[in-house]
Amino acid sequence: MRANGKLMRAGMKFSRIDHQRGFSLIELMVSILLGLFLTAGVISVYIDSKSNYQSEDELARIQENGRYALDLLKRELALAGFFGGNLNTGGIPPGTVTVDCSANWTLDTSEPLDFINDFASSLTTLNGITLGCLNSADIVAGTDIVAIKRTSGGFTLKNGVFNDGLTKADTSQWYLRMAGFGDIMEWTYIDSGEDFDAADVGLGSEVSYWEYNTNVFYIRNYSVDAGDNVPTLCAERLVGGGISNQCLIEGIEDMQIEFGVDTDGDSIPNQFKSAPTGAELDSSVVARIYLLVRSIDPVAGYTNEKTYSLGEKAVAAKNDGYLRRVFSTTIQMRNTTLPNN
């Protein structure tokens, strides 16, 4: 078919072609800028959330570690000088353990409480004992060291009756053995799984066994590996046949103890001393414990200019990103002024 001299194909349709139009350079740059703002906002929210989570996590650990350390020291100081309920244990002959802090010191009950105030370099206590089981290079300067001797609060065996269903020693342990209602007192070592003396196990034997404990508590400047800089509450303690080191609670940065001294014999403290003499320590009936507890890891962006009070000692903030809290309590010591002490 021809129309006006031009060949036309039947059914052919013609349409106008539209050209597509993209973003201009300015629009693209604005879009990128908005995207950057949104990304920065998301990152900021993430960082804040992470920091808050870390802060809350570290605070929870501080609370847990601080309370546990305080409870441990409270129990030990409250029982210092307790030897099976006997009011006069001065007649117990000192014994010998395989590894000791000083010659025949661990099994000597004459001084159940000993102390070093604000450790600097000397490991000699108020009672003149040099604690050779400690390494001065590991101890945080300016912190207190306290040595405590006691038996457990409950008997292991008494008049043929075992406590807590025991029938033999469940751990290798030194015991204070008392016979004739305390007329005879001596040290006995029993290996894990070993039977107690057959005569002592009989009902009405008038013999009792009390687990014996010795602990020297101090603050070490590392936890697991030297140089990890995690301050830790540690103890040289009687385990099995001798003294060995056990680190107990991380993050304990400082320990300060004040002793309430009874000067008139009425069992009421008349004054508190952070640096008592040996005689004042022997007359102490109350102890105040102060612990400065630090987070294990620093918190990003955290600043702190607070000064912490640990009794008479003030600790300035280090502003090093670590969270810190002070824990304190007061304990009555009922056994440190008994006749044997």
C-alpha positions as CSV (number, residue, x, y, z in Angstrom):
1,M,0.0,0.0,0.0
2,R,1.2,3.4,-0.9
3,A,0.1,6.7,0.6
4,N,1.4,9.9,-0.8
5,G,4.1,8.1,-2.6
6,K,5.4,6.4,0.5
7,L,5.3,2.7,1.2
8,M,3.4,1.9,4.4
9,R,3.3,-1.4,6.2
10,A,-0.1,-2.6,7.3
11,G,-0.6,-2.6,11.1
12,M,2.7,-0.7,11.9
13,K,2.4,1.8,14.8
14,F,4.7,4.7,15.6
15,S,5.3,6.1,19.1
16,R,7.5,8.9,20.4
17,I,10.7,7.8,22.2
18,D,11.2,9.5,25.6
19,H,14.8,9.8,26.9
20,Q,15.3,8.7,30.6
21,R,16.8,11.3,33.0
22,G,19.1,10.2,36.0
23,F,20.2,12.0,39.2
24,S,22.1,15.1,38.9
25,L,25.5,15.4,40.6
26,I,24.1,17.6,43.3
27,E,21.3,15.2,44.1
28,L,23.8,12.3,44.2
29,M,26.1,14.3,46.6
30,V,23.1,15.1,48.9
31,S,22.1,11.5,49.0
32,I,25.6,10.4,49.9
33,L,25.8,13.0,52.6
34,L,22.4,11.9,54.1
35,G,23.6,8.3,54.0
36,L,26.8,9.3,55.9
37,F,24.7,11.1,58.5
38,L,22.5,8.1,59.0
39,T,25.5,5.7,59.2
40,A,27.2,8.0,61.7
41,G,24.1,8.0,63.8
42,V,23.8,4.2,63.7
43,I,27.5,3.8,64.7
44,S,27.1,6.4,67.5
45,V,24.1,4.5,68.9
46,Y,26.0,1.2,68.7
47,I,29.0,2.6,70.5
48,D,26.9,4.2,73.2
49,S,25.0,0.9,73.7
50,K,28.2,-1.1,73.8
51,S,29.8,1.3,76.3
52,N,26.6,1.2,78.5
53,Y,26.6,-2.6,78.4
54,Q,30.3,-2.8,79.2
55,S,29.8,-0.3,82.1
56,E,26.9,-2.3,83.5
57,D,28.7,-5.6,83.1
58,E,31.8,-4.2,84.9
59,L,29.7,-2.7,87.7
60,A,28.0,-6.1,88.3
61,R,31.4,-7.8,88.5
62,I,32.6,-5.1,91.0
63,Q,29.6,-5.7,93.2
64,E,30.0,-9.5,93.1
65,N,33.7,-9.4,93.7
66,G,33.5,-6.7,96.4
67,R,30.8,-8.5,98.4
68,Y,32.5,-11.9,98.1
69,A,35.8,-10.5,99.3
70,L,34.2,-8.6,102.2
71,D,32.2,-11.7,103.3
72,L,35.4,-13.8,103.2
73,L,37.4,-11.4,105.3
74,K,34.5,-10.8,107.7
75,R,34.3,-14.5,108.4
76,E,38.0,-14.9,108.9
77,L,38.4,-12.0,111.3
78,A,35.3,-12.9,113.3
79,L,36.9,-16.4,113.9
80,A,40.4,-15.2,114.4
81,G,41.7,-16.9,117.6
82,F,38.9,-19.5,117.8
83,F,40.3,-22.9,118.6
84,G,37.5,-25.3,119.0
85,G,35.8,-23.3,121.7
86,N,38.6,-23.8,124.1
87,L,39.3,-20.6,126.1
88,N,42.9,-21.4,126.8
89,T,45.0,-23.0,124.0
90,G,48.3,-21.6,125.1
91,G,49.5,-25.1,126.1
92,I,49.4,-26.4,122.5
93,P,52.9,-27.3,121.5
94,P,53.8,-25.7,118.1
95,G,54.0,-28.2,115.2
96,T,55.9,-28.4,112.0
97,V,54.4,-28.2,108.5
98,T,56.2,-29.1,105.2
99,V,56.2,-25.5,103.9
100,D,55.9,-22.6,106.4
101,C,56.0,-18.8,106.4
102,S,58.5,-18.9,109.3
103,A,59.9,-21.6,111.4
104,N,57.2,-23.4,113.3
105,W,54.8,-20.4,112.8
106,T,51.7,-22.0,111.2
107,L,50.9,-24.4,114.0
108,D,51.7,-21.8,116.8
109,T,48.5,-20.4,118.3
110,S,50.1,-17.9,120.6
111,E,49.5,-15.0,118.1
112,P,46.4,-15.8,116.1
113,L,46.2,-12.3,114.6
114,D,49.1,-10.5,113.0
115,F,49.4,-7.4,110.7
116,I,51.5,-5.3,108.4
117,N,50.2,-1.8,107.9
118,D,50.6,-0.1,104.5
119,F,53.2,-2.5,103.1
120,A,56.3,-0.8,101.8
121,S,59.1,-3.3,101.6
122,S,59.4,-5.1,104.9
123,L,57.6,-8.4,105.4
124,T,58.1,-8.3,109.2
125,T,54.8,-8.3,111.1
126,L,53.8,-6.4,114.3
127,N,54.7,-9.5,116.3
128,G,58.2,-9.7,114.7
129,I,57.5,-12.6,112.3
130,T,59.1,-12.4,108.9
131,L,56.6,-13.8,106.4
132,G,59.0,-15.6,104.1
133,C,56.2,-17.2,102.2
134,L,55.4,-13.8,100.5
135,N,57.2,-12.2,97.6
136,S,57.6,-8.5,98.3
137,A,57.8,-7.8,94.5
138,D,54.3,-9.1,94.0
139,I,52.5,-7.1,96.7
140,V,50.8,-3.8,96.0
141,A,52.6,-1.0,97.9
142,G,50.5,0.8,100.5
143,T,48.1,-2.1,101.1
144,D,47.6,-4.0,104.4
145,I,48.6,-7.6,105.1
146,V,46.7,-9.6,107.7
147,A,47.5,-13.1,109.1
148,I,44.7,-15.1,110.7
149,K,44.8,-18.4,112.5
150,R,41.7,-20.3,113.6
151,T,39.9,-23.6,113.6
152,S,36.7,-24.1,111.7
153,G,33.5,-22.9,113.4
154,G,32.2,-26.4,113.7
155,F,33.8,-29.7,114.7
156,T,34.6,-32.5,112.3
157,L,34.4,-35.2,115.0
158,K,33.2,-34.9,118.6
159,N,32.4,-37.7,121.1
160,G,32.3,-40.2,118.3
161,V,29.9,-38.2,116.2
162,F,31.0,-36.9,112.8
163,N,29.7,-33.6,111.4
164,D,28.1,-33.5,107.9
165,G,28.0,-37.3,107.6
166,L,31.8,-37.8,107.3
167,T,33.3,-41.1,108.3
168,K,36.9,-40.3,107.3
169,A,39.0,-37.4,106.2
170,D,37.7,-36.0,102.9
171,T,40.8,-33.9,102.3
172,S,44.4,-33.9,103.6
173,Q,44.1,-31.7,106.6
174,W,45.7,-30.6,109.9
175,Y,43.4,-30.9,112.9
176,L,43.4,-29.6,116.4
177,R,42.7,-32.7,118.5
178,M,41.3,-32.1,122.0
179,A,40.7,-34.9,124.5
180,G,39.2,-34.9,128.0
181,F,37.2,-31.7,127.3
182,G,40.3,-29.8,126.3
183,D,42.7,-31.0,128.9
184,I,44.8,-32.6,126.2
185,M,45.4,-30.6,123.0
186,E,47.7,-31.6,120.1
187,W,48.1,-31.4,116.3
188,T,47.1,-34.3,114.1
189,Y,47.6,-34.6,110.4
190,I,45.2,-36.9,108.5
191,D,45.6,-37.7,104.8
192,S,42.6,-37.6,102.5
193,G,40.7,-40.9,102.7
194,E,42.5,-41.9,105.9
195,D,40.5,-43.1,108.9
196,F,40.4,-41.2,112.2
197,D,41.8,-43.0,115.2
198,A,39.5,-45.9,116.1
199,A,39.4,-45.0,119.8
200,D,38.4,-41.4,119.0
201,V,35.6,-42.5,116.8
202,G,33.8,-44.4,119.6
203,L,30.7,-42.8,121.1
204,G,31.5,-40.9,124.3
205,S,35.2,-40.8,123.5
206,E,35.4,-37.2,124.8
207,V,37.7,-36.4,121.8
208,S,37.0,-33.8,119.2
209,Y,38.7,-32.8,116.0
210,W,38.7,-29.3,114.5
211,E,39.9,-28.4,111.1
212,Y,42.8,-25.9,111.4
213,N,43.2,-22.9,109.1
214,T,46.0,-20.4,108.6
215,N,45.7,-17.5,106.1
216,V,47.9,-14.6,105.2
217,F,45.8,-12.2,103.1
218,Y,47.4,-9.6,100.8
219,I,46.8,-7.7,97.5
220,R,48.9,-9.0,94.6
221,N,49.7,-6.8,91.7
222,Y,48.6,-9.4,89.1
223,S,46.1,-12.2,88.8
224,V,47.3,-15.0,86.6
225,D,50.4,-13.9,84.8
226,A,53.0,-11.4,86.1
227,G,52.4,-8.1,84.3
228,D,48.7,-8.6,83.6
229,N,48.1,-5.6,86.0
230,V,44.9,-7.1,87.5
231,P,45.1,-6.5,91.3
232,T,43.9,-9.6,93.2
233,L,43.2,-10.6,96.7
234,C,45.4,-13.6,97.4
235,A,46.3,-15.7,100.4
236,E,49.2,-17.8,101.6
237,R,47.1,-20.5,103.3
238,L,47.5,-23.9,104.9
239,V,46.5,-26.5,102.3
240,G,47.2,-30.1,103.0
241,G,50.6,-30.5,104.7
242,G,51.9,-27.0,104.2
243,I,51.5,-23.3,103.1
244,S,50.7,-22.6,99.5
245,N,49.5,-19.7,97.5
246,Q,45.9,-19.3,96.4
247,C,44.6,-16.2,94.6
248,L,40.9,-15.6,95.4
249,I,39.2,-12.6,94.0
250,E,40.3,-10.3,91.1
251,G,39.9,-6.5,91.0
252,I,40.7,-5.9,94.7
253,E,43.0,-2.9,94.4
254,D,43.4,-1.9,98.1
255,M,42.7,-3.3,101.5
256,Q,42.8,-1.2,104.7
257,I,42.0,-2.5,108.2
258,E,41.4,-0.4,111.3
259,F,41.4,-2.1,114.7
260,G,39.1,-1.1,117.6
261,V,41.3,-1.3,120.7
262,D,39.8,-2.0,124.1
263,T,41.9,-0.1,126.6
264,D,39.9,-0.8,129.8
265,G,39.0,-4.4,129.5
266,D,35.2,-4.1,128.9
267,S,35.3,-5.6,125.4
268,I,34.2,-2.3,123.9
269,P,36.6,-0.4,121.6
270,N,37.9,2.9,123.0
271,Q,39.8,3.9,119.9
272,F,40.5,2.8,116.3
273,K,44.0,2.4,115.0
274,S,45.0,1.9,111.4
275,A,48.6,1.5,112.5
276,P,48.4,-0.3,115.9
277,T,51.3,-1.5,118.0
278,G,51.6,-5.2,118.8
279,A,50.0,-4.6,122.2
280,E,47.1,-2.7,120.7
281,L,46.5,-5.4,118.1
282,D,46.4,-8.0,120.9
283,S,43.7,-5.8,122.7
284,S,41.6,-5.4,119.6
285,V,38.0,-6.4,119.8
286,V,36.6,-4.9,116.6
287,A,37.9,-4.6,113.0
288,R,36.9,-2.2,110.2
289,I,37.6,-3.4,106.7
290,Y,37.8,-1.1,103.7
291,L,38.2,-2.5,100.2
292,L,38.7,-0.5,97.0
293,V,37.5,-2.7,94.1
294,R,38.3,-2.0,90.5
295,S,36.8,-3.2,87.2
296,I,38.8,-5.8,85.4
297,D,38.8,-3.9,82.1
298,P,38.7,-0.2,81.4
299,V,35.4,1.3,80.1
300,A,35.8,3.4,76.9
301,G,35.1,7.1,77.4
302,Y,34.8,6.8,81.2
303,T,36.4,9.5,83.3
304,N,36.6,9.8,87.1
305,E,38.0,12.5,89.3
306,K,36.6,11.1,92.6
307,T,38.8,10.6,95.7
308,Y,38.0,7.5,97.6
309,S,38.1,7.3,101.4
310,L,39.3,4.1,103.0
311,G,39.1,5.0,106.6
312,E,42.0,7.3,107.3
313,K,43.5,6.8,103.9
314,A,42.4,8.8,100.9
315,V,43.0,7.4,97.4
316,A,43.0,9.9,94.5
317,A,41.3,9.0,91.3
318,K,43.6,7.8,88.6
319,N,41.2,8.7,85.8
320,D,42.4,5.7,83.8
321,G,39.1,4.4,82.5
322,Y,38.5,1.9,85.3
323,L,35.4,1.8,87.4
324,R,35.9,1.7,91.2
325,R,33.8,1.3,94.3
326,V,34.6,1.2,98.0
327,F,33.2,-1.6,100.3
328,S,33.4,-1.5,104.0
329,T,32.1,-3.3,107.1
330,T,32.8,-3.6,110.9
331,I,33.3,-7.0,112.6
332,Q,33.4,-7.9,116.2
333,M,36.3,-10.2,117.1
334,R,35.4,-12.3,120.2
335,N,38.4,-14.5,120.4
336,T,41.5,-12.4,120.0
337,T,41.7,-11.3,123.6
338,L,41.2,-14.7,125.2
339,P,43.8,-15.8,127.8
340,N,45.9,-17.8,125.4
341,N,46.3,-14.7,123.2
